[in-house]
């Protein structure tokens, strides 16, 4: 990651990072075959802390202009306020996308 960031920044380009917060096959190697399995596949246990620490380490090292998450975020959704605060303290004019909330669970349950 460091080599890529260095090349991008040297060329005066913006640098962004992608993270899949909702799927991590190193925590849950089971094949996802159905939509119901997909909705329930966001790892729990130690994974929310692991994911947050990993992304914050990337933010501290590389200060990405954009932080793109996909497939929801593990753990309590209200913890995102603190997480985003830490990101914006590092990158004042940073941008995050809108795929952090676990809205798929609501869609599947029919409450959307």
DAFEN-V685637 format. One record per residue. N is the residue number from 1. RES is the residue in three letters. PHI is phi in degrees with one decimal (NA if undefined). Layout:
BEGIN
n->(N	N)
res->(RES	RES)
phi->(PHI	PHI)
END
This chain:
BEGIN
n->(1	2	3	4	5	6	7	8	9	10	11	12	13	14	15	16	17	18	19	20	21	22	23	24	25	26	27	28	29	30	31	32	33	34	35	36	37	38	39	40	41	42	43	44	45	46	47	48	49	50	51	52	53	54	55	56	57	58	59	60	61	62	63	64	65	66	67	68	69	70	71	72	73	74	75	76	77	78	79	80	81	82	83	84	85	86	87	88	89	90	91	92	93	94	95	96	97	98	99	100	101	102	103	104	105	106	107	108	109	110	111	112)
res->(UNK	UNK	UNK	UNK	UNK	UNK	UNK	UNK	UNK	UNK	UNK	UNK	UNK	UNK	UNK	UNK	UNK	UNK	UNK	UNK	UNK	UNK	UNK	UNK	UNK	UNK	UNK	UNK	UNK	UNK	UNK	UNK	UNK	UNK	UNK	UNK	UNK	UNK	UNK	UNK	UNK	UNK	UNK	UNK	UNK	UNK	UNK	UNK	UNK	UNK	UNK	UNK	UNK	UNK	UNK	UNK	UNK	UNK	UNK	UNK	UNK	UNK	UNK	UNK	UNK	UNK	UNK	UNK	UNK	UNK	UNK	UNK	UNK	UNK	UNK	UNK	UNK	UNK	UNK	UNK	UNK	UNK	UNK	UNK	UNK	UNK	UNK	UNK	UNK	UNK	UNK	UNK	UNK	UNK	UNK	UNK	UNK	UNK	UNK	UNK	UNK	UNK	UNK	UNK	UNK	UNK	UNK	UNK	UNK	UNK	UNK	UNK)
phi->(NA	-61.1	-64.7	-63.4	-58.5	-62.4	-65.1	-62.3	-68.8	-63.0	-90.1	58.4	-105.8	-83.7	-118.4	-129.1	-123.1	-111.1	-141.0	-99.5	-73.3	-94.7	-130.4	-148.1	-70.6	-76.1	-98.3	-144.3	-79.0	-67.6	-68.7	-91.6	-108.8	-129.6	-62.2	-61.6	-67.0	-61.5	-61.1	-91.0	-91.9	-66.7	-60.9	-117.5	64.8	-82.6	-62.6	-55.0	-67.0	-57.6	-62.9	-61.0	-62.0	-65.4	-68.0	-64.5	-64.6	-63.3	-63.6	-64.2	-74.6	-121.0	39.4	-65.6	-64.3	-130.1	-126.1	-104.8	-104.9	-140.7	64.2	69.9	-134.7	-75.0	87.9	-71.0	-65.5	-70.4	-71.5	-65.6	-59.9	-65.4	-61.0	-64.5	-59.9	-64.9	-63.9	-69.3	-68.2	-86.6	-130.1	-55.2	-105.9	-69.2	-132.0	-118.4	-90.1	-108.1	-108.2	-96.4	-85.8	-88.9	-78.5	-60.3	-62.0	-66.6	-62.7	-64.1	-74.2	84.0	-100.4	-90.0)
END
